[in-house]
Amino acid sequence: MLVELQGGDPVPEGVSVEESAGWGAAVETAVRVLDQLWLSAGQTVLVSGASGSVGTAVVQIAVGRGISVVGTASVRNQDYLASLGAIPVVYGDGLAARVAAAAPSGIDGALHISGDGVLPELIEIVGDPSRVLSISDFAALELGAQASAAASDHRKAWAEAAALPAFRLPVERRFTLAEAGAAQEHSAAGHAAGKTVILP
């Protein structure tokens, strides 16, 4: 269920304003990219960079749609991904073999949320560049893969996430406005499990 904040923006019931402030881009992006890949129940998606805010949303929404998720993350975030419903694998050298072991029936599509230089390997794993989509590297288009950046209807996306009984987008780290530079450095370093927020 959604409640209304002043100004008309919906906030999921039982979710703090602080946490819901992180929903906007992450949840909208998650729904948009899953829709753009035309994935459906019974299929399997590989999510590169699955433990950050967008990845966290993608995993839960995909699982809610009946899509199996293989998610890459650092060693320390493997249990976190499993708690969201993904099959976790560690990124890095040998990824294709680990993905094949995690999903022996194959991968139907891949989402590149983060991870430098991994796009060619994602394309190789899927076997069809048109079934790979990136939100962080527009060189994907040169490789025949898809890219996505244009925002869609965030209220529709929020409604889908809010309808999932256990959907969460945890605040992994909080910074003050005066610490905005440190927040940027923390975000750029990767390895987050959830959302980084800046508070007034």
N, C-alpha and C positions, 0 to 999 in steps of 0.2 A: 504494500500500500504506500502511496505517496502523500506527503503533506506539503503545504505550500509555505515557502519563505516569503517574507515581504518582497514584493517585486514580481512574484508569480513563479519563481523557479521551484521545481519540485524537489523535495528532499525525502529520501526513503525513510519510512517510520522505523525508529529504533537505531538509526545511524546518526552519529554526531554531526553537527555542522562542519566541524573540522575535517572529519573523514569524508563527508559528502563533497567538500570543496575540491577534493582530489578526483572525484568521479568524472567531472566534465569531459576532459579530453581523453582520459584513459578508457572510459566506458564507451563513449561515442566511437573512438577509433577501433576498439575491439569489435563492436557490432558491424561497423562499416567494412573492415577488412574480411571478416568472415562472410559477410554478404557478397563482397566482390569476388571471392574465390568460389562462390556457389557450392560450398560444402554442405553436405546433408547427413542426417542420422545414418550411422553405420559406417561412415568413412573415417579416415585417420588423417590428422593434420600434425605436421611437425612445426613446432614454434621455437624459433631461435631467439634466445633472450627472454625466457618465459617467466622469470621471477620478478621483473620490474613491474611498474604499475600497469602498463598496457598489457604485458604478458599475463599478469595476474588476472586481469579482466578477461582476456581472450580465453585462457584455460577454463575458467568457470562458466563462461557463456557457451563455449563450445561443448563442454560436458553437459550443460543443461539442454543443449540441442541434440544430444545423443551422439556427438562426434567424439571419437577417441583422440586423445592428445598425447603426443610425445613431446616433452619440453626440455630444452637445454638450459643449463644454468651451471654455476660454479659448484664445487663439491659441497660447500657449506649450505647451499640452498636446495639440495636434493630432497631432503625431508619436507621442506616447505612446499615444493611442487607436488609431491605425493599427497600432501594434506589437501591440496586444491583439487585433486582428482586426476592429475597428469601422471604419465609414466616418465619419470625423470631420467635424463642422461646427462653426463658431463660433456661440456663442449670442448673443442680442441682437436688435436691430431687423433685420427682414428674414429671420427664421429660417424662416418658412414657405417662402419661395422657395428658400432654400438646401437645405432638406430635400427639396423637390420635385425639385431638380436631382440630389440624391444618391440619391434613391429614386423614380425616375419611375413605378414600378409601384404606388406608394402605401405607406402605413404601416398595419399591421394592429393596432397597439397602442402605447401610450406609457407609459413609466415616469417619474414625476416624482420623482427622487432629491433634487434641489436646484434652486434658481433661483426667486427671488421674482417673483411676478406672472405666471408663464409658463403657468399651468394653462389659462386660456381659449384661449391660442394652441395648446397641445397638443391640446385638444378640437377646435378648428377644423381642425387638420392631420389628425387621425384621422377626424373626421366623426361620431364616436359617443362621447359622454361615458362610456358604460359600458366602453369599451375603453381608458380612461385610468386609471391608478392612481398615487396619491401616498403616499409614506411620510413626507413632511415638511410637508404642509399639509392639515389635515382639513377645510378649506373645500371640498375636492374633493367631499365628500358633498353640499354645497349646490348644486353645479354638475352633479350627476348622475354624477360620476365615482366611482371606488372609492378607498378608503383601506385601509392595512394597517399593523398595529402588533403584533399578537399573535404571539409567537414560536412556532415549530414545532420539529420534531425536528432539532436542530443536527447530530447524528451522521449522519443521512441526508444532510444537505446537505454536510457535510465529506467524506463518502465520494464523492459525485458530483464535487466539486471535485478531490479527490485522485486520481481516476481519469483526469483530464485530463492528458496528458503534460507540458504546458508551463504548467499553472496557476501563477500567482504573485500574491501580494498584497504588493507591496514596501512596506517601511517608508520613508516619504517623509521623516519627521522624528522625531527622538527627543528627549524631554524627561525631566528628572529629576522626582521627586515634588515637590521644592521649586519646580519651574518649572510646576506644574500650571496656574496662572493664565495663563501665557504659552501653554501648550499649547491651552487653551480659546480664547484669542484667535486663535491660528494656525488652528485648526479652523474657527472662525466666519468667518474672512476668506475661506474657500474657496480655489479654485485649486490644491488639492493634487493630486498624482499618486500615489495610494496611501494608505497608512495612517499616521496620527500615533499614536505610542505614548508612554506614560509609564513610565519604568523606575525601580525602587526605588533 
